[in-house]
């Protein structure tokens, strides 16, 4: 019998128990459109582990349920055909380099429970054109969108209180940020010369 500490297999995922829930540690399938399950073995899926989908070239779209609170570092790194990501409302943390090099990703909506984006989280997503962060997002890590050469606009909420160095370095021509007047993001954009004024 397998030792309890070893990963268990469920459909297309290796996973292990973590507290009351389970963490996905590796995607083993070959489906291109993946909906992450909310429960495995009757336990709630609460996290996508570091590198779980890393370099999966088959992956085209992923839907992450609201039970997932954390997306680990490099979780979807260099999934070069991933063009659509739906983040569930429960996601609170997106780890460093989580979507780095997802060169087919085009649009990104960051839900309101997300507090922080790790460093390089969406760096070198070269097709990404539009980012919309909901009120609630507080920290945008170092170089989070660096090298996103097609990026035209980012809408940042009042809640943002920290934007790391080089965050939007290498964005597309005419790149602009929209943010409520008087907020940290507004001042940041004004300083960088990319504030969108109506």
C-alpha positions as a Markdown table, in Angstrom:
| # | Residue | x | y | z |
|---|---|---|---|---|
| 1 | Unk | 0.0 | 0.0 | 0.0 |
| 2 | Unk | 1.1 | 3.5 | -0.7 |
| 3 | Unk | 2.5 | 5.5 | 2.2 |
| 4 | Unk | 0.2 | 8.3 | 3.2 |
| 5 | Unk | 2.9 | 10.9 | 2.5 |
| 6 | Unk | 3.2 | 9.9 | -1.2 |
| 7 | Unk | 1.2 | 11.8 | -3.8 |
| 8 | Unk | -2.2 | 10.2 | -4.6 |
| 9 | Unk | -3.5 | 10.1 | -8.2 |
| 10 | Unk | -6.9 | 11.5 | -9.2 |
| 11 | Unk | -7.9 | 11.6 | -12.9 |
| 12 | Unk | -5.2 | 13.9 | -14.3 |
| 13 | Unk | -3.6 | 15.2 | -11.1 |
| 14 | Unk | -1.1 | 14.1 | -8.5 |
| 15 | Unk | -2.1 | 15.6 | -5.2 |
| 16 | Unk | -1.4 | 15.4 | -1.5 |
| 17 | Unk | -3.3 | 16.3 | 1.7 |
| 18 | Unk | -2.6 | 19.7 | 3.2 |
| 19 | Unk | -4.5 | 20.6 | 6.4 |
| 20 | Unk | -8.2 | 20.0 | 5.7 |
| 21 | Unk | -7.8 | 20.2 | 2.0 |
| 22 | Unk | -5.6 | 18.9 | -0.9 |
| 23 | Unk | -3.0 | 20.6 | -2.9 |
| 24 | Unk | -2.5 | 19.7 | -6.6 |
| 25 | Unk | 1.2 | 19.0 | -7.2 |
| 26 | Unk | 1.3 | 17.9 | -10.8 |
| 27 | Unk | -1.0 | 17.9 | -13.8 |
| 28 | Unk | -0.5 | 14.5 | -15.6 |
| 29 | Unk | -3.2 | 14.7 | -18.2 |
| 30 | Unk | -3.2 | 15.6 | -21.8 |
| 31 | Unk | -6.5 | 17.5 | -22.0 |
| 32 | Unk | -6.1 | 21.0 | -23.4 |
| 33 | Unk | -9.0 | 22.6 | -21.7 |
| 34 | Unk | -8.8 | 21.9 | -17.9 |
| 35 | Unk | -11.3 | 22.7 | -15.1 |
| 36 | Unk | -9.6 | 22.1 | -11.8 |
| 37 | Unk | -11.9 | 20.1 | -9.5 |
| 38 | Unk | -13.3 | 21.7 | -6.4 |
| 39 | Unk | -13.0 | 18.4 | -4.4 |
| 40 | Unk | -10.9 | 15.3 | -4.6 |
| 41 | Unk | -11.7 | 12.3 | -2.3 |
| 42 | Unk | -14.2 | 14.5 | -0.6 |
| 43 | Unk | -11.5 | 17.0 | 0.3 |
| 44 | Unk | -11.5 | 20.5 | -0.9 |
| 45 | Unk | -8.8 | 21.6 | -3.4 |
| 46 | Unk | -7.2 | 24.6 | -1.8 |
| 47 | Unk | -4.0 | 25.2 | -3.7 |
| 48 | Unk | -2.2 | 24.6 | -6.9 |
| 49 | Unk | 1.3 | 23.6 | -6.0 |
| 50 | Unk | 4.6 | 25.1 | -7.3 |
| 51 | Unk | 5.3 | 24.1 | -10.9 |
| 52 | Unk | 2.1 | 21.9 | -11.1 |
| 53 | Unk | 1.4 | 22.7 | -14.7 |
| 54 | Unk | 4.9 | 24.0 | -15.6 |
| 55 | Unk | 5.8 | 23.7 | -19.3 |
| 56 | Unk | 2.6 | 21.9 | -20.2 |
| 57 | Unk | 2.4 | 22.6 | -23.9 |
| 58 | Unk | -0.9 | 20.8 | -24.3 |
| 59 | Unk | -2.8 | 23.2 | -22.0 |
| 60 | Unk | -5.0 | 25.8 | -23.8 |
| 61 | Unk | -7.4 | 27.0 | -21.1 |
| 62 | Unk | -7.8 | 26.5 | -17.4 |
| 63 | Unk | -10.6 | 27.3 | -15.0 |
| 64 | Unk | -9.6 | 27.6 | -11.3 |
| 65 | Unk | -12.5 | 27.1 | -8.9 |
| 66 | Unk | -13.2 | 29.4 | -6.0 |
| 67 | Unk | -12.0 | 26.8 | -3.5 |
| 68 | Unk | -8.4 | 27.4 | -4.5 |
| 69 | Unk | -6.8 | 30.1 | -2.3 |
| 70 | Unk | -3.2 | 29.9 | -3.5 |
| 71 | Unk | -1.5 | 29.4 | -6.9 |
| 72 | Unk | 2.1 | 28.4 | -6.3 |
| 73 | Unk | 5.3 | 29.7 | -7.8 |
| 74 | Unk | 5.9 | 28.7 | -11.5 |
| 75 | Unk | 2.6 | 26.9 | -11.4 |
| 76 | Unk | 1.8 | 27.6 | -15.0 |
| 77 | Unk | 5.2 | 28.8 | -16.1 |
| 78 | Unk | 5.9 | 28.5 | -19.8 |
| 79 | Unk | 2.6 | 26.9 | -20.7 |
| 80 | Unk | 3.1 | 28.4 | -24.2 |
| 81 | Unk | -0.4 | 27.6 | -25.6 |
| 82 | Unk | -2.4 | 28.7 | -22.6 |
| 83 | Unk | -4.6 | 31.5 | -23.9 |
| 84 | Unk | -7.4 | 31.7 | -21.4 |
| 85 | Unk | -7.2 | 31.6 | -17.6 |
| 86 | Unk | -10.3 | 32.0 | -15.3 |
| 87 | Unk | -9.3 | 32.7 | -11.7 |
| 88 | Unk | -11.9 | 31.7 | -9.1 |
| 89 | Unk | -13.1 | 34.3 | -6.6 |
| 90 | Unk | -11.3 | 32.5 | -3.7 |
| 91 | Unk | -7.7 | 33.0 | -5.0 |
| 92 | Unk | -5.7 | 35.2 | -2.6 |
| 93 | Unk | -2.2 | 34.7 | -3.7 |
| 94 | Unk | -0.5 | 34.2 | -7.1 |
| 95 | Unk | 3.1 | 33.0 | -6.6 |
| 96 | Unk | 6.3 | 34.3 | -8.2 |
| 97 | Unk | 6.7 | 33.4 | -11.9 |
| 98 | Unk | 3.3 | 31.7 | -11.7 |
| 99 | Unk | 2.4 | 32.5 | -15.4 |
| 100 | Unk | 5.8 | 33.6 | -16.6 |
| 101 | Unk | 6.2 | 33.0 | -20.3 |
| 102 | Unk | 2.6 | 32.1 | -21.0 |
| 103 | Unk | 3.0 | 33.6 | -24.4 |
| 104 | Unk | -0.5 | 33.0 | -25.8 |
| 105 | Unk | -2.4 | 34.5 | -22.8 |
| 106 | Unk | -4.3 | 37.6 | -24.1 |
| 107 | Unk | -6.5 | 39.0 | -21.3 |
| 108 | Unk | -6.3 | 38.9 | -17.5 |
| 109 | Unk | -8.9 | 39.6 | -14.9 |
| 110 | Unk | -7.6 | 39.5 | -11.3 |
| 111 | Unk | -10.4 | 38.9 | -8.8 |
| 112 | Unk | -10.9 | 41.0 | -5.7 |
| 113 | Unk | -9.7 | 38.4 | -3.2 |
| 114 | Unk | -6.2 | 38.4 | -4.6 |
| 115 | Unk | -4.0 | 40.3 | -2.3 |
| 116 | Unk | -0.6 | 39.8 | -3.9 |
| 117 | Unk | 1.0 | 39.0 | -7.3 |
| 118 | Unk | 4.4 | 37.5 | -6.9 |
| 119 | Unk | 7.5 | 38.7 | -8.7 |
| 120 | Unk | 7.6 | 38.0 | -12.4 |
| 121 | Unk | 4.0 | 36.5 | -12.0 |
| 122 | Unk | 3.0 | 37.3 | -15.6 |
| 123 | Unk | 6.3 | 38.4 | -17.1 |
| 124 | Unk | 7.0 | 37.7 | -20.7 |
| 125 | Unk | 3.3 | 37.0 | -21.5 |
| 126 | Unk | 4.0 | 38.5 | -25.0 |
| 127 | Unk | 0.4 | 38.3 | -26.3 |
| 128 | Unk | -1.2 | 39.8 | -23.1 |
| 129 | Unk | -3.0 | 43.0 | -24.1 |
| 130 | Unk | -5.2 | 43.9 | -21.2 |
| 131 | Unk | -5.0 | 43.6 | -17.4 |
| 132 | Unk | -7.9 | 44.4 | -15.1 |
| 133 | Unk | -7.3 | 44.1 | -11.3 |
| 134 | Unk | -10.4 | 44.3 | -9.1 |
| 135 | Unk | -10.6 | 46.4 | -5.9 |
| 136 | Unk | -8.8 | 44.3 | -3.2 |
| 137 | Unk | -5.5 | 43.7 | -5.0 |
| 138 | Unk | -2.8 | 45.3 | -2.8 |
| 139 | Unk | 0.7 | 44.2 | -3.9 |
| 140 | Unk | 2.0 | 43.8 | -7.4 |
| 141 | Unk | 5.4 | 42.2 | -7.2 |
| 142 | Unk | 8.7 | 43.0 | -8.8 |
| 143 | Unk | 8.6 | 42.8 | -12.7 |
| 144 | Unk | 5.1 | 41.2 | -12.5 |
| 145 | Unk | 4.3 | 42.2 | -16.1 |
| 146 | Unk | 7.9 | 42.8 | -17.4 |
| 147 | Unk | 8.4 | 42.0 | -21.1 |
| 148 | Unk | 4.6 | 41.9 | -21.9 |
| 149 | Unk | 5.3 | 43.5 | -25.2 |
| 150 | Unk | 1.7 | 43.6 | -26.4 |
| 151 | Unk | 0.3 | 45.1 | -23.2 |
| 152 | Unk | -1.8 | 48.1 | -24.0 |
| 153 | Unk | -3.6 | 48.9 | -20.8 |
| 154 | Unk | -3.8 | 48.0 | -17.1 |
| 155 | Unk | -6.7 | 49.0 | -14.9 |
| 156 | Unk | -5.5 | 49.2 | -11.2 |
| 157 | Unk | -7.8 | 49.8 | -8.2 |
| 158 | Unk | -7.6 | 52.1 | -5.2 |
| 159 | Unk | -6.5 | 49.2 | -3.0 |
| 160 | Unk | -3.1 | 48.9 | -4.6 |
| 161 | Unk | -0.4 | 50.1 | -2.2 |
| 162 | Unk | 2.8 | 48.6 | -3.6 |
| 163 | Unk | 4.1 | 48.2 | -7.2 |
| 164 | Unk | 7.5 | 46.6 | -7.5 |
| 165 | Unk | 10.4 | 47.8 | -9.7 |
| 166 | Unk | 10.3 | 47.1 | -13.4 |
| 167 | Unk | 6.7 | 45.9 | -13.2 |
| 168 | Unk | 5.6 | 47.2 | -16.6 |
| 169 | Unk | 9.0 | 47.3 | -18.3 |
| 170 | Unk | 8.8 | 46.5 | -22.0 |
| 171 | Unk | 5.1 | 47.1 | -22.3 |
| 172 | Unk | 3.6 | 47.8 | -25.7 |
| 173 | Unk | 3.7 | 51.2 | -27.4 |
| 174 | Unk | 1.3 | 53.6 | -26.0 |
| 175 | Unk | 0.8 | 51.5 | -22.8 |
| 176 | Unk | -1.3 | 53.3 | -20.2 |
| 177 | Unk | -2.6 | 52.7 | -16.7 |
| 178 | Unk | -6.1 | 53.8 | -15.5 |
| 179 | Unk | -6.5 | 54.3 | -11.8 |
| 180 | Unk | -8.7 | 56.4 | -9.5 |
| 181 | Unk | -7.4 | 59.9 | -8.9 |
| 182 | Unk | -5.3 | 60.4 | -5.8 |
| 183 | Unk | -4.5 | 56.7 | -5.3 |
| 184 | Unk | -1.1 | 55.0 | -5.1 |
| 185 | Unk | -1.6 | 53.5 | -8.6 |
| 186 | Unk | -2.5 | 56.9 | -10.0 |
| 187 | Unk | 0.6 | 58.5 | -8.6 |
| 188 | Unk | 2.7 | 55.6 | -9.8 |
| 189 | Unk | 1.4 | 55.9 | -13.4 |
| 190 | Unk | 1.8 | 59.7 | -13.3 |
| 191 | Unk | 5.4 | 59.3 | -12.3 |
| 192 | Unk | 6.0 | 56.7 | -15.0 |
| 193 | Unk | 4.4 | 58.9 | -17.6 |
| 194 | Unk | 1.7 | 56.3 | -18.5 |
| 195 | Unk | -1.4 | 57.7 | -16.8 |
| 196 | Unk | -4.6 | 57.6 | -18.8 |
| 197 | Unk | -6.5 | 60.8 | -18.5 |
| 198 | Unk | -10.1 | 60.9 | -19.7 |
